[in-house]
Every structure is written in structure tokens, then in C-alpha cells.
Amino acid sequence: MNVACRNHSFRFEARLKPISKNQLKRVRNLGRKKGRRESGLFLVEGVRLCEAMIESEWPAEMLLVTPAARSDSRVEELLSTAASTCKVLECADSDMQAVTDVVRSQGLLGIARWEELEPDVFFGGTWKLVLALEAVRDPGNVGTILRAADWFGAEALLLGEGCAELQNPKVVRSSAGSLFHVPCLQNAALSEALTRLRESGHRICGAALEGTPVKPGWHGAHDVLVLGNETQGLTERVRAYVDEVVRIPGRGRAESLNVAMAAVALLALARG
């Protein structure tokens, strides 16, 4: 399925049913963690993210669109593609703005069902490079790390307890669609998870300022790169499971990089 190929003369002529007040209330509840947890649904905001959701065949429940957004041929084509697999409803601009926390909505909102990856499937994978996060709480950082993992070819992401929830709208937006591409396991007990990965042949590398500077191409055959909390870094508890501590070589006077920047740099160096 490729909705990225545009036919700008295309028109989606279907008459859309307006969203009901009860449906709108349920969508609004997805802006809260409790609402997402209870329903198993989450929000996918904007044209590109909705395209990524449909292209990846992620289970979509609904697309919500404003009349103004339907004037865009790109949106029209996406609606036509999605109409056979999920509901497509129309809503007013004011209602769309009420259910999203972005300043200027693009007039298109997806509602998707969360599919949690089973631990046995995750640990049964023959991953060459896994990113693991310890208590990375900022949603923007988690989403950016997920996007970097996708770009540089890290094959899986492991989120320990205390990390920002993957279904958080800010994580979804910051991932720029990579949420739908990279296998993720969240709320994992890192000590147990790292033990299982080591037993399956992975080397565990932890990022810290006092580590050994990495060189281009530092990544081995099967590695796990562990990144710590934004302010505290890796805890001693997690360090006990690390085989090697590494750091990014620097030349300037900055004290450090934030965790998302560090992930990007280490992944880029891993690929040489």
C-alpha cells in the first residue's frame, strides 16, 4: 500500500457522516493517559502520521477530517485508501481543535488501536542493534529517539519502567511515523530484560560521560545500547548489567548532550 504516490486530480466524493457527540467525547478522552489505557486507543495527528499508520497497515479505528482538510487532494486520496479498513467521519474545525493539543491542526486525526508487542516475540528476535531506555520521561525525547532508531536502522526499542508512554500524543508526533516501523516493548523491568538479551548473545553497552570514547563503526554483531534518564543518567542498578560503558567524543566546552542528541550521535557513529 503506497499512499505517498499522489494523483492531484483525484477526488474522494463520498458523503461523510458527522461525528456524534458521544464519539467526540471518546476521542477527547484519548488526550489523557487514563482514557488511552482504558480504551486501548491512541491519537495519530496530522496527514503524514495518518499516512504512515495506513501504509504500515496498523489497526486504525477511525479517521476524523474537517471539511477544509478535504480540499487537499493528498487528504482525499488517503481517505479513499483508508475507507475500506476504518470509519471516516467529518467534524467541525472547532471540534477538531478541541480534541488535539497542537496549536494549528491540519484537520486530520486518526484513532488507532494499540498493539502491544509480546515479550516472547521481542526477546525471540535476532536483533543486531537494540536501543534501551531507562526512565526517559520526556515524550519529545522518546519520540525523537524512536525516529533516530528508525533512521539509522536500530531494529528494536526497549523502554524500561518510568519512560514516557509510547501512546502519548507528543511521543507519536515526535516519532514522525517511526512508531509504526520499529518494534517496541515498553514497561519492561530492565534488569530482567538486559539479562535475557545478554543470554541471547547481545553485548550490553551503557552510555555515560565517563565511558570509553566510541569510534565510527563501534557497533558489533549484536549490541544493546542503554541510555539513561535525562538528569540522572544510568542508575547503578542498571549499570550492573552493562558490559561496556561508552561515550561520545567531544571537542567543545558543552557539559553534555541531552539523551535524544546522544542517541542520534551514537547511532550515527555505530553505522560508521
N, C-alpha and C positions, 0 to 999 in steps of 0.2 A: 504494500500500500504506500503510495507516494503522493501526498497532498501538496508537496512542495513544487510540483510541476504546475505552473499557472496557465490557465486559459482565460484571458481577461475579457473575452466575450461571453463567458459562462454566466448563466443566471439560474439561481435556485428559486423557483416560482412557488414553492409550497406555501400555503397559508398556515401560519403558525398559531398554535393555541397559546393564549396568555397564561402566565404562571399564576396559580391561585395564591391567596393569602397564606394558607397553611403551608404550601410548598415553599413560599418565600420565607416564612418563619423558620422552616427546617434548614434552608440554605444559610440563613443568617446565623443559625446556631453553630455552623461549621467554622465560624471565625473563632470559636472557643475550643480549647483542648477537650473539655468535657463533652461538648457536642460531637467532636470528631471521634472520641473514644467510644461513646455510646452508639453512634450510628455506623461506625466503620467507614465513613466517607470523609473526603477532604476536598479542598478547593484548588482549582487549576485556573489561574488568572491570565488572560491575555491570549492573543492569537497564536504566537509562536509556541507557547506552552501547550495550548489545546491541540495544535498540530502534532507536537511531539507525543502527546498522550494517544491520539488516534493512530499515528504512524506506528507506534510501538504495540498497538493492539492491547493497551492497558484497559482494564474493565471500566468503561465510562458509563455513568448512570444518566447524565443529563448534560446538555449544552444550553446555556441561557444567553440570549442575544437581544440587543436593543435594535429598534428599527433603524437607527442611524448606522449602526455597525453593519447591517445587512446591505448597505450600499457599496461596500467594499467587495470586489469580486473574489478576493482571497478568502474572505469570511464566507461568502456564498458557496464557494467550492468546498470548503471544509464542512459546512453544514450539510451539503449533499452527501459527502462521504460518510459523515457520522450518522445520518438519519436512519440508516439501516441497522445500527447497533445500539443506539440510545435515544432517549427523548430529546427533542429540540423544542424549546419553549421561548416565548418572547416576553420581555419585560420593559417597563419604562426606564428611562435614563436615571431617574431619581431612585428607583428601586435597585438598580444595578449598583449605584454608588453606595447605597445603604448596606449592601452585603459584601463589599470589598473594602480593604483598608488602604488601597492605593489612592493617591491624590487625584489622578486622572485615569479613569477606567477606559479601556479600549472597547468596552461594550460587549465583551465576550467572556463568559465564565463557564468553566467545566466543573462538574461534580463527578469525582471518581471514587471507586471503591478501593480501599487499601488492601493489598495482598501481602501479608507478612511472609517473608521467606522462612521456611522451616530450618531450624538449626542443623538437622542432619543433612539437609541439602547444601547448606553453606559449608559445613565442615567436610563434606564429601567432595567439594570442588578441588580441582588440581590447580589452584591459583598460583601464578608466578609472582604477582605483587598485590598485597592487600594493604589498605590503609586502615589503621585502628585509632579510634579517638577515645581519650579519657576525659570525661566531664567537660567537653567543649560545649558551652551553654549558649553561645550567641548564635541565633538562627542564621544570620548572614554568613558567619564563618563556616557553619556546617554546610550550607548550600554552596558556597564558593569552593570548599574542599571537594565536595561531590562533583562539581563542574570540572575542577582541575584533574580529579581522578579519571574522569571520562576522557578529557582531552589528551592526557599523557598515557592513557592505556592501563592504569591500575584496574585490576579486574574485579575487585570487590571492596566494600567498605563495611567495617565493623564499628559499631557505636556502643561504647560502654554505658553503664548506668550514669545518669546525670547529664547526658548530652541532650541538646535540643531535639525535639521530636521531628522526625522526617516529614510528617504531615503538616507541620506549621507552615502557614502561607508564606512566611518570609524565607523559609528553607526552600520551599517549592520554587519561588520566584528566583532566588539566588542560584539555584541549580541550573537554571536556563534550559530545562528539559532533561538534564542528565539523570534526574531522579528515575526516569523511565528507562534508563540504559544500563545502570550499574547495579548489580546485585548487592543488597544491603541487609544486614542483620543489626537490629537495634535492641537496646536494653539488655545487653549481654553482660554477664559477670566476666570482666576482662581477665582475671587471673585464670579462670577455668578455660576461657576461650583461647588465650595465648598458649596455655598448656596443650590444648588439643591441636592447635596449629603447629606447635613445635613437634609434637608426636607424629604429625603427618609429614615432617621433613622441612618445615619452614624455619628460617633464621629470624629471630625477633630483634629488630633494630629500634631503639628508642631515640627520639630527637631531644637534645638538651644542649645548653650553651657550653658545658664542659666536655662535650663529646669529641671524638676524633673527626677532624675535617674530612668531608667526603670529596671525592674526585669524580669528574664526569664518568658515567658508566659504573658507578659504585654498586648498583643493584645486581644481586646474584640470581641464581636459578629460581629460588622460591623464598621470597622475603616478606616479612610483615613490618611495616613502618608505623610506629606508635607515636602519636602526637598528644601532648598533654593539655591541660586546662589553660585558658587564656592568661591567667595571672600566676598560677602556682606551678605550671608545667606538670611533669610526670611525678606522681607520688612515689614514695619509697616502696609502697606495696606493689605497684606495677613494675617498678624498676627491678624487683627481684626476679621477674620473669623475662628480663631483657638480656639478650646475648651480647649485644654491642650497642654502645651509646655513640651517636653520630651528631655532627653539627654542620651548618652551612658556613663555609669560609667567607669571611667578610673583610673589607678593606677600610671602610669609613668609620665614623665615630658613633653611629647609632647604637643604642644599648642592645636592641634585639629586634626581631621581626615578629609581627603577630602570627598566630597559628595558621591562618589561611595563607599568608605570604610565605611562611616557612614550608607549608605543604607544596605550594607551587614550585618553589626553588628546589626542594629535594626531589620532587618528581621530575623536573626538567633535568637535573643532574643525573638522576637514575637512568635516563634514556640516553645520556652521553651528549 
